[in-house]
Amino acid sequence: MKRTDDAPADPVERARLLRRVHSAVLSGQRAPQAPRPVVFESWRRSLAASVDPERWEPPVVFGSDRLAEVRAAHPLAACVPLLRRTLLDAADGTTHIMIVTDAEGNILWREGHPNVCRAADRVHLAEGTTWSESSIGTNAMGTTLATGRAVQIHSAEHLVRRYHSWTCAASPVHDPETGRILGAIDLSGPLHTMHPALPALVSAAATLVEGTLRDWMARRDDRLRERHRDVLRSLRGEPGALLSSSGRVIAAEPGDLGLPERVELDRPDGMLLLGGREALIEPLDDGYLLRAPRQATAVTAPEPPVRAPTLRLRFLTSRPVAELRGREVSLSPRRAELLAVLALRPDGVNAEQLALALHGEQGNPVTVRAEIHRLRTQLGHDVVHTKPYRLAADVDADFLDLRAALRAGRLNSALELHRGALLPSSEAPAVRDEREDLITGLRGAVLAARDPELLWRLADGAAGSDDIEVHEVLLTLLATHDWRRPTITARLKRLLHDPA
């Protein structure tokens, strides 16, 4: 059997040969030549994942309404303009489209000439679909992510027949901070546009992006070293190191600590051994301080155990507020939702469960992992743990206190705590359910108590101001000359005649 190294140079002739190879191999017959090893191994992985060569629709993992959010969360977002200039200008956008995926093979960006984009739409080569090998079989994006190497897949080297009229070249992009694959860069187009220079062009673009990311990382390191230069000096000779948000060592004092390139941060007690001595990891605003206290020469009393930091959440207000170690933490709406869900799930959740709690059935674990990474960078790896995701701090949350007060029947405390709804603008399913449960529980308990003072406080607050039943019951319980009767009567009349 011939090797594919002997394939015709003409892309159309080569495509005809590859179709015969594809049909023969998949039917178990003798092929005119062997598939390339990278292609054959990819076919084997794809078939083992139950990919049907006759099925051609890749799964849609998120819709256009979530595309901007997913893009913004991805580390390659800032590099897309650079790729646009490098690939579309250099490769002639009339014959190819540029595609950028995340590490799972989900297409986040697709740009190029409108005619090629329309042709891509017809075969679902579109933003929001996933092109991993396990989802759609052998293709340049999925195979480069599976192998970690640059790949070109031409015509019938695609496992799924629908894509035999396409050619594509892709290269992985690695994160210089962690070494992990961030995603794939791809050029795709009709098979007659194949050019031997495409793989080299895509690989060069990936190298350029990795170099840009490395430069940005070096600048962050310089800023971190400058910002915390005095922190190391203040140790007065005590061994220590500055770590990046991922645990990468960027400065050490003294310089011969024998540290690894990266320190594992996900330690439940925040402690590790360094040269036989205990070292302590302490969070900074944008990184960590690794400190190895000197061993005492005299017998001393054991140090008290390190207490978990206190995280205070005040989410039953018009503006959600979080405090950590006595300082207010700036919160975006999404991070407030994350903290609320983690506080409600003290035993922890995995990425899939957290995505469901935040986004419902359309939730994407990839987005959640990125959001958790940013939250851990902001609060500290000792506050937000992984495997599973959970809060390791002592959580003091007003909505948890409200739930506890309702369960204990402490209605005065519950009414005092319920200054507003839980994150009222949030549509996260878990937050929305808890918000409704708290309001319903408070309302039902106060109505059942039939206490006019409690009912007045409920009717006078946000939870009961437009509740007709609360006003009707209160009116039946207030004394004839109670000063509140006219107010409740007027409100009830307004609610009955003008409910809007």
C-alpha positions in Angstrom: 0.0 0.0 0.0 1.4 3.4 -0.9 1.9 6.1 1.7 0.1 9.5 1.5 3.5 11.1 1.1 3.1 10.1 -2.6 -0.2 12.0 -2.9 -0.8 14.2 -6.0 0.3 17.9 -5.6 -2.9 19.1 -7.2 -5.5 19.6 -4.4 -8.5 18.4 -6.5 -6.7 15.3 -7.6 -5.5 14.7 -4.1 -9.1 15.1 -2.9 -10.3 12.3 -5.3 -7.6 10.0 -4.0 -8.4 10.8 -0.4 -12.1 10.0 -0.9 -11.2 6.5 -2.2 -8.9 6.0 0.8 -11.7 7.2 3.2 -14.3 4.8 1.7 -11.9 1.9 1.6 -10.6 2.3 5.2 -14.1 2.8 6.7 -15.5 -0.2 4.8 -12.6 -2.5 5.7 -11.4 -2.8 2.2 -7.9 -2.4 0.8 -7.1 1.3 0.3 -5.1 2.7 -2.6 -2.7 4.1 0.0 -2.5 4.5 3.8 -3.9 7.5 5.5 -1.4 9.8 7.2 -0.7 8.5 10.8 -2.1 11.7 12.3 -5.3 11.2 10.3 -5.6 7.5 10.9 -5.2 8.0 14.7 -7.8 10.8 14.7 -10.2 8.6 12.8 -9.7 5.9 15.4 -10.3 8.3 18.3 -13.4 9.8 16.6 -15.0 6.4 15.8 -14.3 5.3 19.4 -16.3 8.4 20.5 -19.2 7.1 18.3 -18.9 9.9 15.7 -21.0 8.8 12.6 -19.2 9.7 9.3 -22.6 10.3 7.8 -23.7 12.7 10.5 -22.6 16.2 9.8 -24.1 18.6 12.3 -21.8 19.8 15.1 -23.6 20.4 18.4 -24.5 24.0 19.3 -23.1 24.8 22.8 -24.2 28.4 23.2 -26.4 30.8 21.2 -25.7 34.3 19.8 -27.1 35.9 23.0 -24.2 34.5 25.0 -21.4 34.8 22.5 -20.2 38.3 23.7 -20.1 37.1 27.3 -18.1 33.9 26.4 -15.7 35.8 24.2 -15.0 38.5 26.8 -14.1 35.7 29.3 -11.6 34.1 27.0 -7.9 34.9 27.3 -7.5 35.1 23.5 -10.0 37.9 23.1 -7.4 40.6 23.2 -5.4 38.8 20.4 -8.2 38.6 17.8 -7.3 42.0 16.2 -3.7 40.8 15.8 -4.9 37.5 14.2 -7.2 39.4 11.9 -4.3 41.5 10.6 -2.0 38.5 10.4 -4.2 35.8 8.8 -7.0 37.5 6.9 -4.8 40.2 5.3 -2.0 37.7 4.5 -4.2 34.7 3.5 -6.7 36.6 1.2 -10.1 36.7 3.0 -11.9 35.9 -0.3 -10.7 32.2 -0.1 -10.4 31.4 3.6 -12.0 32.1 6.9 -10.2 32.6 10.2 -11.5 30.6 13.1 -10.5 30.8 16.8 -11.8 28.2 19.3 -11.4 27.7 23.0 -9.7 24.7 24.5 -12.8 22.5 24.2 -13.1 23.2 20.4 -16.0 25.7 20.7 -15.9 28.3 17.9 -15.7 31.8 19.5 -14.7 33.8 16.4 -15.1 33.3 12.7 -14.3 36.0 10.2 -13.6 36.2 6.5 -15.2 37.0 3.2 -19.0 36.9 3.3 -19.3 34.3 0.5 -17.0 31.9 2.4 -18.9 32.6 5.7 -22.2 31.8 4.0 -20.8 28.5 2.7 -19.5 27.8 6.2 -23.0 28.5 7.6 -24.5 25.9 5.3 -22.3 23.2 7.0 -22.7 24.7 10.5 -19.1 25.8 10.6 -20.3 28.7 12.8 -19.7 30.5 16.1 -21.2 28.7 19.0 -20.7 25.2 17.7 -18.1 22.7 19.0 -15.5 21.1 16.8 -13.8 18.7 19.1 -13.0 15.3 17.6 -15.4 13.6 20.0 -18.2 15.9 18.7 -17.7 16.1 14.9 -14.7 13.8 14.1 -11.4 14.5 12.5 -11.0 18.2 11.6 -8.0 20.6 11.9 -9.3 22.4 15.0 -10.3 19.3 17.0 -7.3 17.3 16.0 -4.8 20.1 16.8 -6.4 20.3 20.3 -6.3 16.5 20.7 -2.6 16.2 19.7 -1.3 19.6 20.8 0.4 20.0 17.4 -0.2 22.0 14.2 -2.4 20.0 11.7 -3.7 20.3 8.2 -6.8 18.3 7.2 -7.7 18.2 3.6 -10.9 17.0 2.0 -11.7 13.4 2.8 -9.2 13.4 5.6 -12.2 14.8 7.5 -14.0 11.8 9.0 -17.5 13.2 8.4 -18.3 13.2 4.6 -20.1 16.5 4.7 -16.7 18.3 5.0 -14.9 16.6 2.2 -15.2 19.7 0.1 -13.2 21.7 2.7 -9.6 22.1 3.7 -8.3 23.5 6.9 -5.1 24.1 8.9 -4.9 24.8 12.6 -2.4 25.3 15.4 -2.8 25.2 19.2 -2.1 28.2 21.3 -0.6 27.6 24.7 -0.9 29.8 27.8 2.6 31.0 28.9 1.3 31.4 32.4 0.2 27.7 32.9 1.4 25.8 29.8 -2.2 24.7 29.1 -3.8 24.9 25.7 -6.0 28.0 25.4 -7.6 27.2 22.1 -6.9 26.7 18.4 -6.3 29.1 15.4 -7.6 27.8 12.1 -7.8 28.8 8.4 -10.6 27.0 6.5 -11.8 27.2 3.0 -13.0 25.3 -0.1 -10.6 22.4 -1.0 -9.3 24.0 -4.3 -7.8 26.8 -2.2 -5.3 24.6 -0.4 -1.8 26.0 -0.4 1.3 24.4 1.0 2.0 27.6 3.0 -1.2 27.5 5.0 0.0 25.3 7.9 3.2 27.4 8.2 1.1 30.6 8.2 -1.2 29.4 10.9 1.7 28.1 13.0 3.4 31.4 12.7 0.3 33.2 13.8 0.0 30.9 16.9 3.7 31.6 17.7 3.0 35.3 17.4 0.1 35.1 19.7 2.0 33.1 22.3 4.8 35.6 22.1 2.4 38.5 22.7 0.8 36.7 25.6 4.3 36.1 27.0 5.2 39.8 26.7 2.0 40.7 28.5 2.8 38.2 31.2 6.3 39.7 31.6 4.8 43.1 32.0 2.4 41.8 34.7 5.3 40.2 36.4 7.2 43.5 36.4 4.3 45.4 37.8 3.8 42.8 40.5 7.5 42.9 41.4 7.5 46.7 41.5 4.2 46.9 43.5 5.3 44.4 46.2 9.0 44.9 46.2 8.8 46.2 49.8 6.9 43.1 50.9 9.9 40.8 50.3 12.2 43.3 51.9 10.0 43.5 55.0 10.7 39.8 55.6 14.1 40.8 56.9 16.0 37.8 55.6 13.1 35.4 56.2 12.9 33.2 53.0 10.0 34.3 50.7 8.8 34.6 47.2 6.3 36.5 45.1 3.9 34.3 43.1 1.6 35.1 40.2 -2.1 34.4 40.4 -1.5 30.9 39.1 1.4 30.2 41.6 4.3 30.9 39.2 7.4 32.1 41.0 8.4 35.5 39.8 10.7 36.7 42.5 12.4 35.1 45.5 14.5 36.3 48.5 17.1 35.0 48.8 17.3 33.7 45.3 18.4 30.1 46.1 15.3 28.8 47.8 15.1 25.7 45.6 11.5 26.5 44.6 9.8 24.8 41.7 8.8 26.9 38.7 5.2 26.8 40.0 3.8 26.4 43.5 0.6 24.4 44.0 -2.0 26.9 45.4 -5.0 24.6 45.9 -4.0 23.5 49.4 -6.9 23.3 51.9 -4.8 24.6 54.8 -2.7 27.1 52.8 0.5 25.3 54.0 3.3 23.4 52.2 6.8 22.1 52.9 9.7 24.1 51.5 13.1 22.5 52.2 11.7 20.6 55.1 10.2 23.7 56.6 6.6 24.8 56.6 5.8 27.7 54.3 2.7 29.9 54.3 0.9 31.2 51.2 -0.7 34.6 51.8 -2.9 36.3 49.2 -2.0 39.7 47.8 -4.2 41.9 45.6 -2.8 40.4 42.4 -0.8 37.4 43.4 0.6 35.6 46.5 3.4 35.8 49.0 5.1 32.6 49.9 6.8 32.9 53.3 8.9 30.3 55.1 9.3 31.4 58.7 12.5 30.6 60.5 12.4 27.6 62.8 12.7 28.7 66.4 15.8 27.5 68.3 14.1 27.4 71.7 11.0 25.5 72.7 8.0 27.7 72.1 4.3 27.2 72.5 2.6 25.9 69.4 1.1 28.6 67.2 -2.7 28.7 67.1 -4.3 27.3 64.0 -4.7 29.6 61.1 -8.3 30.9 61.1 -10.2 31.0 57.9 -10.9 34.6 56.7 -14.4 36.0 57.1 -16.3 36.8 53.9 -19.3 39.1 54.6 -22.0 39.3 51.9 -24.8 41.9 52.1 -26.9 40.9 49.1 -30.4 42.0 50.4 -29.7 45.6 49.5 -29.9 47.8 46.4 -26.2 47.4 45.9 -24.6 44.1 46.7 -21.6 44.5 49.1 -18.9 42.0 49.9 -16.2 42.4 52.6 -13.1 40.2 53.0 -10.6 40.7 55.8 -12.3 43.9 56.7 -12.1 45.5 53.2 -14.8 46.0 50.7 -14.5 44.0 47.5 -15.6 45.4 44.2 -18.2 43.0 42.7 -19.6 42.7 39.2 -23.2 41.3 38.9 -21.8 38.0 37.7 -19.3 37.7 40.6 -22.1 38.5 43.1 -24.1 35.7 41.5 -21.1 33.3 41.8 -20.7 34.1 45.5 -24.4 33.8 46.2 -24.5 30.3 44.6 -21.3 29.1 46.3 -22.7 30.4 49.7 -25.9 28.5 49.1 -23.9 25.3 48.3 -21.4 25.0 51.2 -20.5 21.4 50.3 -19.3 22.5 46.9 -20.3 22.1 43.2 -18.5 21.0 40.1 -18.3 23.1 36.9 -21.4 21.5 35.3 -23.5 22.1 38.4 -22.3 25.6 38.8 -23.1 26.3 35.1 -26.6 25.0 35.5 -27.1 27.1 38.7 -25.9 30.3 36.9 -27.1 29.8 33.4 -29.7 27.0 33.3 -29.7 24.3 30.6 -27.6 26.6 28.3 -24.8 26.9 30.8 -21.3 26.3 29.6 -18.8 24.8 32.1 -16.0 26.5 30.1 -17.3 29.9 30.9 -17.8 29.0 34.6 -14.2 27.9 34.9 -13.0 31.2 33.5 -15.3 33.1 35.9 -14.1 31.1 38.9 -10.5 31.7 37.9 -11.0 35.4 37.9 -12.9 35.3 41.2 -10.1 33.3 42.8 -7.6 35.8 41.5 -9.5 38.6 43.1 -10.4 37.0 46.5 -7.5 34.5 46.9 -7.1 30.8 46.4 -7.5 30.3 50.1 -11.0 31.7 49.9 -12.3 30.0 46.8 -11.3 26.3 46.5 -11.6 24.0 43.6 -12.4 20.2 43.3 -15.2 21.0 44.1 -15.7 24.7 43.8 -16.6 26.0 47.3 -16.0 28.9 49.7 -13.3 28.1 52.3 -13.9 31.3 54.2 -16.3 31.8 57.2 -19.3 33.1 55.3 -21.5 35.8 57.0 -24.3 36.4 54.5 -27.5 38.3 55.2 -29.6 36.0 52.9 -28.3 32.9 54.8 -29.2 34.6 58.1 -32.7 35.4 56.8 -33.2 31.7 55.8 -32.0 30.6 59.3 -34.3 33.1 61.0 -37.3 31.9 59.0 -36.5 28.3 59.9 -36.3 29.2 63.6 -39.5 31.2 63.5 -37.7 34.4 64.4 -39.9 36.7 62.3 -38.8 40.0 63.9 -35.2 39.2 62.9 -36.4 38.0 59.4 -38.2 41.2 58.8 -35.2 43.2 59.9 -32.9 41.3 57.6 -35.2 41.5 54.6 -34.3 45.0 53.5 -34.7 44.0 49.8 -34.8 41.1 47.5 -31.8 38.9 46.9 -29.9 40.3 43.9 -33.1 41.5 42.3 -31.7 42.0 38.8 -30.2 38.4 38.7 -31.8 35.8 36.4 -29.4 33.0 37.5 -31.8 30.1 38.2 -30.3 29.3 41.6 -30.4 32.9 42.7 -33.9 33.5 41.3 -35.2 30.4 43.1 -33.7 31.4 46.4 -35.0 34.9 46.1 -38.5 33.7 45.5 -38.3 31.1 48.3 -37.2 33.8 50.8 -40.0 36.2 49.8 -42.6 33.4 49.8 -41.4 32.0 53.1 -41.3 35.4 54.8 -44.8 36.3 53.5 -46.3 32.9 54.5 -44.9 32.9 58.0 -46.0 36.5 58.7 -49.5 35.9 57.4 -49.8 32.7 59.4 -48.7 34.5 62.6 -51.6 37.0 62.2 -49.7 39.6 64.3 -50.6 43.2 63.2 -47.1 44.5 64.1 -45.4 41.9 61.9 -47.9 42.4 59.1 -47.4 46.2 59.2 -43.7 45.8 58.9 -44.2 43.4 56.0 -46.7 45.7 54.3 -44.4 48.7 54.8 -41.5 47.0 53.2 -40.5 46.0 49.7 -41.7 42.4 50.1 -45.3 43.4 50.9 -46.0 46.9 49.7 -48.0 45.7 46.7 -49.4 42.5 48.3 -53.2 42.8 48.4 -53.7 39.8 50.7 -51.2 41.2 53.3 -53.1 44.5 53.3 -56.5 42.8 53.6 -55.5 40.6 56.5 -53.8 43.5 58.3 -56.9 45.7 58.0 -58.9 43.0 59.7 -56.5 42.9 62.6 -55.9 46.6 63.3 -57.9 48.3 66.0 -60.6 50.7 64.9 -58.7 53.8 66.0 -55.3 52.5 65.0 -53.5 55.3 63.1 -52.4 52.9 60.4 -55.9 52.0 59.3 -56.3 55.0 56.9 -52.9 54.3 55.3 -53.7 50.6 54.8 -57.2 51.4 53.5 -55.8 53.9 51.0 -53.1 51.5 49.8 -55.6 48.7 49.5 -58.0 50.8 47.5 -55.1 51.8 45.2 -54.0 48.2 44.7 -57.5 47.0 44.0 -58.4 49.7 41.5 -54.9 50.3 40.0 -53.0 47.1 40.3 -50.5 48.2 37.7 
